[in-house]
Amino acid sequence: MALTDTLKLSCHKATALIERRELRPLGPAERLGLWMHLRICDHCRAFEKQSRVIETLLLRRSVVNVDSSALEARILTRIG
């Protein structure tokens, strides 16, 4: 297999790498493959942007203690 075959990523693999890099640094081949994929895939770039927004909101929520008990109760009554 050539290096280009290794670097070709499916959208499924690319989104997994986007999420994984929040937990640990990616290796050089993973970074390069993801970079190449994000250059050509609008959908994965949108996923990356949404992922960053969600991460920012979660970090902000953990800093500011928000009382979400009413929302949690509403959700539980709708699903239960």
N, C-alpha and C positions, 0 to 999 in steps of 0.2 A: 504494500500500500504506500502510495506517495504521501508526502506531507500535506498536500492539498486535500486529500481524502480525509486525513485526520482533522484538518481545520474546518471542513464543511460541517455545519451544525444544522440540525433541524430546529424548528421553532420550539419544540418541546424541550430539547437540550439547552437551547439559548435561554429560555425562561428559567430553567432550573439553575443555570449558572448565574443569572441575574440575582436570584434569591440567595444562592449559596455564597456569593461574594459579600453579602451582608454579615455572614457568620464567620468566614475565614478568607484569607487571601487566595486568589486563584493562581494556578501555575501559569508559566509563560505561554504554553500552547493553548490553555483554556482562555486566557486573556486575549490572545491574538485571534482565536476562533470566534470568540464573542464579539470582539471589535469588528471583525470582517462581516459577521452576520448582521450586526446592528447597522452597518453602512447600507445594507441592501433591503432590510426588512422594516417597513413602516410599522407593522403590527407589534413587533418586538420592541421597537423604540417607544411606542405608546405604552406598552406594558412596563418598560423600564421607568418611564416618567411617572406612571400611576403608582408603581412600587415605591418610588422615592417620596411621593406625596403621602402615601399611607405610612411609611416609616417616619416621616416628619411629624405627622399627626399623632402617631403612637408615642413618639418621644415627648412631644409637647404635652400629651395627656398624662404621661407618667410623671412629668414635672409638676403640673397643675393637678391637684387632686379634685377631680370632677365627680359629683354625686350622680351616678348613672343608675341608681337603684330603680327609679321609676321606669326608665327605658328597659332595663333588664326584666322587670315585672311584666311590661307590655309584651315583650318578645316571648317570654315564657308562656303567657296566657294564649298567645296566637299559635304557638307550635305545640302546646300541650293540651 
